Amino acid sequence: MDAEAVTASAGPRARRGDRTICVAGLGVSGTAAARVLAARGEKVVVLENGDGERARAGAAALAGLGVEVRLGELAGPPEGTSLIVTTGWPPHHPLLAAAATSGLEVISEVELAWRLRPAGAAPWLALTGTNGKTTAVRMLTSMLKAAGHRALAVGNVGTPVVEAVTGPWDVLAVELSSFQLHRSPSLAPLAAAVLNVAPDHLDWHGSMEEYARAKGEVFSRAGTVVHNADDEWSTRLAGPYGEAGRGVGFTLGVPGLGQIGVVEDLLVDRAFVADPVGGAEELASFADIRPFAPHNVANALAAAALARSYGVSAASVRRGLLDFVPDPHRIAHVARVGEVDYVDDSKATNPHAAAASLAAYPSIVWVAGGQLKGADVDDLVRQAAPRLRGAVLLGADRERIHRALARHAENVPVVEVPGQDTGVMDRVVTEAARLAAPGDTVLLAPAGASLDMFTGYPARGEAFTRAVHDLAARHDGGTE
């Protein structure tokens, strides 16, 4: 597809050089979009709210490619703008609000990538959800590679899609956020999955309904629609597509017709088999899934459904799971100290993710806190209460979690660790060790974002890991 088609829906096509494409945001995907557009001869202006050292360095790098970057307060789109490519800015941002008023088209970097695909480009297997996206997409990529395909994980997982669409790939495993889907009106993946939907980013979308609607956009033009039969929102979003024969469900229960599910400790396919009425095919076992937890089984099932939609064999599904290496800070076992296990799930940055993590262990000292982003934690605490032996709270919204524990788990001892200095996590782990008994798991599953104290969830997980290792070094028995 020629780059001039990028602006086709915004009115008459302009000649290259006579129009301006505005990229909103100087992050990873915004920088990639600017580079790709500039390489295609487009006049590109990048707008960035911030003007710190990182932004200035990014601007300098793009200047060498002929891309203009404007830092700081933004009055509106540059004169002559024919299209805005946004990289996660909310719809109510003044720039985007001004664009909407003037009728200027705004698309995501993912939509730009879709429009710039060359003829014969690799098909997309797309996946979204509130939690588990990156794990499932990496599992899918491992399955595709095990089948001998040149596959790449792209999108919200780290590699910008706009840089990958012209690469030498057979197939792309595409992780999509609700921000990206909000402005991707023509995206048509070969198959798409919604893992789960729970309240998150409501400040960005304005309501749960709008957030779910954005997630459901991935289904609109997908050839195969893969939904979580155990998740109310995922099932609801897939509803309009089931009758057309496009729907495939996955479940932690025994699979019905057209589903992939679980029989005892086996992952079983009754969707992509020659005789789904009377037949089924074993794909893998629980022993093939690492780290093992119920929500990781769901991730594996979703990945398997997408892989099978592309024709991947059962043997390659299993091989892919065995080859899969989990990313750090996702229910990662750190150490065993004094017959107590310490587990880092710093990636559990919202209540839904924390609930899945808490459900994986029978007796827990819970390390939680951070920025809840307006999310309610009462249901989380109510469900987890029978498993909690204690709780240690840190971060900006620790008092909100403490109040929920007082309401729903009044007999659970709670310790708050105030402060935002680098030594806080050491004190947190020390207090957790004091509350734990042999057989317990001290679980970092914060239920909140980390930017109140850390540069991101990886830094929070690394601080926890260091503190556990220091604890182990002080302990007479060391680590096991």
C-alpha positions as CSV (number, residue, x, y, z in Angstrom):
1,M,0.0,0.0,0.0
2,D,1.4,3.4,-1.0
3,A,2.0,5.8,1.9
4,E,-0.4,8.3,0.3
5,A,-3.2,6.0,1.2
6,V,-2.5,6.8,4.8
7,T,-4.5,10.0,4.5
8,A,-7.1,8.7,2.1
9,S,-10.0,8.9,4.5
10,A,-9.1,12.5,5.5
11,G,-10.0,14.0,2.1
12,P,-8.3,14.5,-1.2
13,R,-4.8,13.1,-1.4
14,A,-2.0,15.6,-1.2
15,R,1.3,15.2,-2.8
16,R,4.2,14.2,-0.5
17,G,5.8,17.4,0.8
18,D,2.6,19.4,0.5
19,R,1.1,17.9,3.6
20,T,2.1,17.4,7.2
21,I,1.6,14.2,9.2
22,C,1.6,15.0,12.9
23,V,2.8,12.3,15.3
24,A,1.6,12.9,18.9
25,G,4.1,11.5,21.4
26,L,7.9,11.0,21.4
27,G,7.8,7.5,23.0
28,V,8.9,4.2,21.4
29,S,6.0,3.9,19.0
30,G,5.8,7.6,18.2
31,T,9.5,7.7,17.3
32,A,9.1,4.6,15.2
33,A,6.2,6.1,13.3
34,A,8.1,9.3,12.7
35,R,11.1,7.4,11.4
36,V,9.0,5.2,9.0
37,L,7.0,8.2,7.7
38,A,10.1,10.3,7.1
39,A,11.8,7.4,5.3
40,R,8.8,7.3,2.9
41,G,9.2,11.0,2.1
42,E,6.5,12.4,4.3
43,K,6.8,15.8,6.1
44,V,6.5,14.9,9.8
45,V,6.1,17.0,12.9
46,V,6.3,15.3,16.2
47,L,4.6,16.9,19.2
48,E,5.6,16.1,22.8
49,N,4.2,17.5,26.0
50,G,7.4,17.1,28.0
51,D,10.7,18.9,27.5
52,G,13.0,16.9,29.7
53,E,16.4,15.4,28.9
54,R,14.9,12.3,27.3
55,A,12.6,14.3,25.1
56,R,15.4,16.6,24.0
57,A,17.6,13.6,23.1
58,G,14.8,12.0,21.1
59,A,14.2,15.3,19.3
60,A,17.9,15.5,18.4
61,A,17.9,12.0,17.0
62,L,14.9,12.6,14.8
63,A,16.2,16.0,13.6
64,G,18.9,14.1,11.7
65,L,16.2,12.5,9.7
66,G,14.5,15.7,8.8
67,V,11.7,15.4,11.4
68,E,10.7,18.5,13.2
69,V,9.9,18.0,17.0
70,R,8.0,20.5,19.1
71,L,8.4,20.2,22.8
72,G,6.3,21.7,25.6
73,E,2.8,23.2,25.6
74,L,0.8,22.5,22.5
75,A,-1.6,25.0,21.1
76,G,-3.0,22.7,18.4
77,P,-2.1,20.7,15.3
78,P,0.6,22.3,13.1
79,E,-0.7,24.3,10.1
80,G,-1.2,22.1,7.1
81,T,-1.7,18.9,9.1
82,S,-3.7,16.3,7.2
83,L,-3.4,13.4,9.7
84,I,-2.5,12.8,13.3
85,V,-0.9,9.6,14.5
86,T,-1.3,9.3,18.3
87,T,0.6,7.0,20.6
88,G,-1.7,6.7,23.6
89,W,-2.8,10.3,24.2
90,P,-6.4,10.3,25.7
91,P,-9.3,11.5,23.6
92,H,-9.8,14.5,25.9
93,H,-6.3,15.8,25.3
94,P,-6.6,19.4,24.0
95,L,-4.7,18.6,20.7
96,L,-7.0,15.6,19.9
97,A,-10.1,17.5,21.0
98,A,-9.1,20.3,18.6
99,A,-8.6,17.8,15.8
100,A,-12.0,16.3,16.4
101,T,-13.6,19.7,16.2
102,S,-11.9,20.4,12.9
103,G,-12.7,17.0,11.4
104,L,-9.1,16.0,11.3
105,E,-8.5,12.3,11.3
106,V,-6.7,10.8,14.2
107,I,-5.3,7.2,14.1
108,S,-3.1,5.0,16.2
109,E,0.4,3.9,15.3
110,V,-1.1,0.4,14.9
111,E,-3.6,1.6,12.4
112,L,-0.8,3.4,10.5
113,A,1.1,0.1,10.4
114,W,-2.0,-1.7,9.0
115,R,-2.4,0.9,6.3
116,L,1.3,0.8,5.3
117,R,1.5,-3.0,4.9
118,P,2.9,-4.0,1.5
119,A,1.1,-6.5,-0.7
120,G,1.5,-10.0,0.6
121,A,2.4,-8.8,4.1
122,A,2.5,-11.2,7.0
123,P,-0.9,-11.9,8.6
124,W,-1.6,-10.7,12.1
125,L,-2.7,-12.8,15.1
126,A,-3.9,-10.1,17.5
127,L,-4.5,-10.4,21.2
128,T,-5.8,-8.0,23.9
129,G,-7.1,-8.1,27.4
130,T,-6.7,-6.4,30.8
131,N,-4.1,-8.9,32.0
132,G,-1.9,-11.6,30.6
133,K,-1.4,-10.0,27.1
134,T,2.4,-10.1,27.0
135,T,2.7,-13.6,28.4
136,A,0.1,-15.0,26.0
137,V,1.6,-13.2,23.0
138,R,5.1,-14.5,23.9
139,M,3.6,-18.0,24.3
140,L,2.0,-17.7,20.9
141,T,5.2,-16.5,19.3
142,S,7.1,-19.5,20.8
143,M,4.4,-21.9,19.3
144,L,4.7,-20.3,15.9
145,K,8.5,-20.6,15.9
146,A,8.3,-24.2,17.1
147,A,6.2,-24.8,13.9
148,G,9.0,-23.4,11.8
149,H,7.4,-20.0,11.0
150,R,9.3,-16.7,11.0
151,A,7.3,-15.0,13.7
152,L,7.8,-11.8,15.8
153,A,6.0,-10.5,18.9
154,V,5.1,-6.8,18.2
155,G,2.9,-4.0,19.5
156,N,2.3,-3.3,23.1
157,V,4.9,-6.0,23.9
158,G,7.7,-3.7,22.9
159,T,8.5,-3.8,19.2
160,P,6.5,-1.1,17.3
161,V,4.2,-2.7,14.7
162,V,5.0,0.1,12.2
163,E,8.6,-1.1,12.1
164,A,7.7,-4.8,11.6
165,V,5.2,-4.7,8.8
166,T,7.8,-4.6,6.1
167,G,10.1,-7.2,7.7
168,P,10.7,-10.7,6.5
169,W,8.1,-12.3,8.7
170,D,5.6,-15.1,8.0
171,V,3.3,-14.0,10.7
172,L,3.1,-11.3,13.4
173,A,1.8,-11.9,17.0
174,V,0.4,-8.5,17.9
175,E,-0.3,-7.4,21.4
176,L,-2.8,-4.5,21.5
177,S,-3.8,-2.2,24.2
178,S,-7.2,-0.5,24.5
179,F,-5.4,2.8,23.7
180,Q,-4.2,1.4,20.4
181,L,-7.5,-0.2,19.5
182,H,-9.5,3.0,20.2
183,R,-8.2,4.5,17.0
184,S,-7.7,1.5,14.7
185,P,-10.8,1.5,12.5
186,S,-9.6,-0.8,9.6
187,L,-7.5,-3.4,11.5
188,A,-8.5,-6.9,10.2
189,P,-6.3,-9.6,11.8
190,L,-6.5,-13.2,10.6
191,A,-7.5,-14.1,14.2
192,A,-8.0,-12.1,17.4
193,A,-8.4,-13.0,21.1
194,V,-9.7,-11.1,24.1
195,L,-8.2,-12.7,27.2
196,N,-10.3,-10.9,29.9
197,V,-11.8,-7.5,30.6
198,A,-11.8,-5.9,34.1
199,P,-11.9,-2.2,35.2
200,D,-8.7,-0.5,34.2
201,H,-7.7,2.8,32.5
202,L,-11.2,4.2,33.2
203,D,-9.7,7.7,33.6
204,W,-8.6,7.4,29.9
205,H,-11.7,5.9,28.4
206,G,-14.3,7.6,30.7
207,S,-16.3,4.4,31.6
208,M,-16.1,0.7,31.8
209,E,-18.4,0.4,28.8
210,E,-16.1,2.5,26.6
211,Y,-13.0,0.6,27.8
212,A,-14.7,-2.8,27.0
213,R,-15.9,-1.4,23.6
214,A,-12.3,-0.5,22.7
215,K,-11.1,-4.0,23.6
216,G,-13.9,-5.5,21.5
217,E,-12.8,-3.6,18.4
218,V,-10.2,-6.3,17.8
219,F,-13.0,-8.7,17.0
220,S,-14.8,-6.4,14.4
221,R,-13.0,-7.6,11.3
222,A,-11.1,-10.6,12.6
223,G,-11.3,-13.9,10.6
224,T,-11.5,-16.0,13.8
225,V,-12.8,-14.6,17.1
226,V,-11.3,-16.2,20.2
227,H,-13.0,-15.4,23.5
228,N,-12.6,-16.5,27.1
229,A,-15.7,-18.5,27.9
230,D,-15.0,-18.0,31.6
231,D,-15.0,-14.2,31.3
232,E,-18.3,-12.3,31.1
233,W,-17.0,-9.3,29.1
234,S,-14.9,-11.4,26.7
235,T,-17.9,-13.6,26.0
236,R,-20.2,-10.6,25.6
237,L,-17.9,-8.9,23.1
238,A,-17.6,-12.1,21.0
239,G,-21.4,-12.6,21.0
240,P,-22.2,-11.0,17.6
241,Y,-19.6,-13.2,15.8
242,G,-20.5,-16.7,17.1
243,E,-23.4,-17.3,14.7
244,A,-21.2,-16.6,11.7
245,G,-19.0,-19.5,12.6
246,R,-16.1,-17.3,13.5
247,G,-16.2,-17.9,17.2
248,V,-13.9,-20.1,19.3
249,G,-14.0,-20.2,23.1
250,F,-11.4,-21.2,25.6
251,T,-12.1,-22.4,29.1
252,L,-10.5,-23.8,32.2
253,G,-13.3,-26.3,32.3
254,V,-14.0,-29.2,30.0
255,P,-14.3,-27.9,26.4
256,G,-17.6,-28.0,24.5
257,L,-18.0,-28.0,20.8
258,G,-15.9,-25.3,19.2
259,Q,-13.8,-24.8,22.3
260,I,-10.3,-25.4,23.7
261,G,-10.3,-26.3,27.4
262,V,-9.0,-28.6,30.1
263,V,-9.6,-32.3,30.9
264,E,-8.0,-33.2,34.1
265,D,-4.4,-31.9,33.6
266,L,-4.5,-31.8,29.8
267,L,-5.1,-28.9,27.4
268,V,-7.6,-30.3,24.8
269,D,-8.8,-28.9,21.4
270,R,-12.4,-29.4,20.2
271,A,-12.3,-26.5,17.8
272,F,-9.6,-27.0,15.3
273,V,-10.1,-30.8,14.7
274,A,-11.6,-32.7,11.8
275,D,-14.5,-34.1,13.9
276,P,-15.2,-31.7,16.8
277,V,-18.4,-33.5,17.6
278,G,-16.8,-36.8,18.4
279,G,-13.1,-36.0,18.4
280,A,-10.6,-34.0,20.4
281,E,-6.9,-33.5,20.3
282,E,-4.5,-33.3,23.2
283,L,-2.3,-30.1,22.9
284,A,-0.2,-30.1,26.1
285,S,-0.3,-30.8,29.8
286,F,-0.1,-28.6,33.0
287,A,3.5,-29.8,33.3
288,D,4.4,-27.9,30.1
289,I,3.2,-24.5,31.4
290,R,5.7,-22.3,33.3
291,P,5.2,-20.8,35.7
292,F,2.1,-22.8,36.5
293,A,-0.9,-20.9,37.7
294,P,-4.6,-21.0,36.7
295,H,-4.3,-17.7,34.8
296,N,-1.2,-18.9,33.0
297,V,-3.3,-22.0,31.8
298,A,-5.8,-19.5,30.4
299,N,-3.0,-17.6,28.7
300,A,-1.7,-20.9,27.1
301,L,-5.2,-21.8,25.9
302,A,-5.7,-18.4,24.2
303,A,-2.2,-18.6,22.6
304,A,-3.0,-22.2,21.5
305,A,-6.3,-21.1,19.9
306,L,-4.6,-18.4,17.9
307,A,-1.8,-20.7,16.9
308,R,-4.2,-23.4,15.8
309,S,-6.1,-20.8,13.7
310,Y,-2.9,-20.4,11.7
311,G,-2.5,-24.2,11.3
312,V,0.0,-24.9,14.0
313,S,0.1,-28.6,15.0
314,A,-0.6,-29.9,18.5
315,A,3.0,-31.0,18.7
316,S,4.2,-27.5,18.0
317,V,1.8,-26.0,20.6
318,R,3.4,-28.2,23.2
319,R,7.0,-27.6,22.0
320,G,6.3,-23.9,22.1
321,L,5.1,-24.0,25.7
322,L,8.2,-26.0,26.7
323,D,10.5,-23.5,24.9
324,F,8.7,-20.4,26.4
325,V,10.8,-18.3,28.8
326,P,8.6,-16.2,31.1
327,D,9.3,-12.5,31.3
328,P,10.6,-11.3,34.7
329,H,8.3,-10.1,37.5
330,R,5.4,-12.4,36.5
331,I,4.8,-14.8,39.4
332,A,8.5,-15.5,39.5
333,H,9.8,-17.6,42.3
334,V,12.7,-15.6,44.0
335,A,13.8,-17.8,46.8
336,R,12.8,-20.1,49.7
337,V,13.9,-18.8,53.1
338,G,13.1,-20.6,56.3
339,E,10.5,-22.8,54.5
340,V,8.7,-19.7,53.2
341,D,8.5,-19.0,49.4
342,Y,9.0,-15.5,48.1
343,V,7.3,-14.7,44.8
344,D,7.6,-11.6,42.6
345,D,4.5,-10.6,40.6
346,S,5.2,-6.9,40.4
347,K,3.5,-7.0,37.0
348,A,0.2,-7.4,38.8
349,T,-0.5,-3.6,38.5
350,N,-4.3,-3.7,38.9
351,P,-6.8,-5.6,41.1
352,H,-7.7,-8.1,38.4
353,A,-4.1,-9.2,37.9
354,A,-3.5,-9.3,41.7
355,A,-6.6,-11.5,42.1
356,A,-5.3,-14.1,39.6
357,S,-1.9,-14.1,41.4
358,L,-3.5,-14.5,44.9
359,A,-5.6,-17.4,43.6
360,A,-2.5,-19.4,42.8
361,Y,-1.3,-19.9,46.4
362,P,-3.2,-21.3,49.5
363,S,-1.5,-19.3,52.3
364,I,-0.2,-15.9,51.6
365,V,1.5,-12.9,53.2
366,W,0.5,-10.3,50.7
367,V,2.8,-7.4,49.7
368,A,0.6,-4.8,48.1
369,G,0.2,-1.1,47.4
370,G,1.0,1.6,44.9
371,Q,-1.2,3.7,42.7
372,L,-4.7,2.2,42.4
373,K,-5.7,4.6,39.6
374,G,-9.2,4.9,41.1
375,A,-9.8,1.1,41.1
376,D,-11.9,-0.5,43.8
377,V,-10.2,-3.3,45.8
378,D,-13.1,-4.5,48.0
379,D,-13.9,-7.4,45.8
380,L,-10.3,-8.4,45.5
381,V,-9.8,-8.4,49.3
382,R,-13.1,-10.2,49.9
383,Q,-12.2,-13.0,47.6
384,A,-8.6,-13.3,48.8
385,A,-9.4,-13.1,52.6
386,P,-9.5,-16.9,53.3
387,R,-5.9,-17.2,51.8
388,L,-4.3,-14.3,53.7
389,R,-2.1,-14.9,56.7
390,G,-0.9,-11.3,56.7
391,A,-0.4,-8.2,54.6
392,V,2.3,-5.7,54.3
393,L,1.4,-2.4,52.5
394,L,3.4,0.3,50.9
395,G,2.9,3.1,48.5
396,A,0.5,6.0,47.8
397,D,-2.8,4.1,48.2
398,R,-1.8,1.7,51.0
399,E,-4.4,3.1,53.4
400,R,-7.2,2.3,50.9
401,I,-6.1,-1.3,50.8
402,H,-5.8,-1.3,54.6
403,R,-9.4,-0.1,55.0
404,A,-10.6,-2.8,52.6
405,L,-8.8,-5.4,54.7
406,A,-10.4,-4.0,57.9
407,R,-13.8,-4.5,56.3
408,H,-13.4,-7.9,54.7
409,A,-10.4,-9.6,56.5
410,E,-10.5,-8.1,60.0
411,N,-8.5,-10.9,61.6
412,V,-5.6,-10.6,59.1
413,P,-2.6,-8.7,60.7
414,V,-1.6,-5.7,58.6
415,V,1.6,-3.7,58.6
416,E,1.9,-0.4,56.8
417,V,5.4,0.7,55.8
418,P,5.5,4.4,55.1
419,G,8.0,6.4,53.1
420,Q,9.2,6.5,49.5
421,D,13.0,6.0,50.0
422,T,15.0,3.1,48.5
423,G,15.0,1.3,51.8
424,V,11.3,0.8,52.0
425,M,11.3,-2.6,50.2
426,D,13.9,-3.9,52.7
427,R,11.5,-3.0,55.6
428,V,8.6,-4.5,53.7
429,V,10.3,-7.9,53.2
430,T,11.5,-7.9,56.8
431,E,7.9,-7.3,58.1
432,A,6.6,-10.0,55.7
433,A,9.1,-12.5,56.9
434,R,8.0,-11.8,60.5
435,L,4.4,-12.5,59.6
436,A,5.0,-15.6,57.6
437,A,5.1,-19.2,58.9
438,P,6.5,-22.3,57.2
439,G,4.5,-23.3,54.2
440,D,3.4,-19.7,53.5
441,T,4.1,-17.7,50.3
442,V,5.2,-14.0,50.6
443,L,3.7,-12.7,47.4
444,L,4.4,-9.3,45.8
445,A,1.2,-8.7,43.9
446,P,0.7,-5.0,44.4
447,A,-2.7,-4.4,42.6
448,G,-1.4,-0.9,41.8
449,A,1.0,0.9,39.5
450,S,4.5,1.6,40.7
451,L,5.3,5.2,39.6
452,D,4.7,6.7,43.1
453,M,7.9,5.1,44.3
454,F,9.7,3.4,41.3
455,T,10.5,4.0,37.7
456,G,8.2,1.1,36.7
457,Y,7.0,-2.3,37.8
458,P,10.4,-3.9,36.9
459,A,12.3,-1.6,39.3
460,R,9.7,-2.5,42.0
461,G,10.2,-6.2,41.4
462,E,14.0,-5.9,41.4
463,A,13.9,-4.1,44.7
464,F,11.8,-6.9,46.1
465,T,14.2,-9.5,44.7
466,R,17.2,-7.8,46.2
467,A,15.5,-7.5,49.6
468,V,14.6,-11.2,49.6
469,H,18.2,-12.1,48.7
470,D,19.5,-9.9,51.5
471,L,17.1,-11.7,53.9
472,A,18.3,-15.0,52.7
473,A,21.9,-14.0,53.3
474,R,21.1,-13.1,56.9
475,H,19.1,-16.3,57.5
476,D,21.0,-19.2,59.0
477,G,19.6,-21.7,56.5
478,G,20.2,-19.5,53.4
479,T,18.1,-20.2,50.3
480,E,16.9,-23.5,49.1
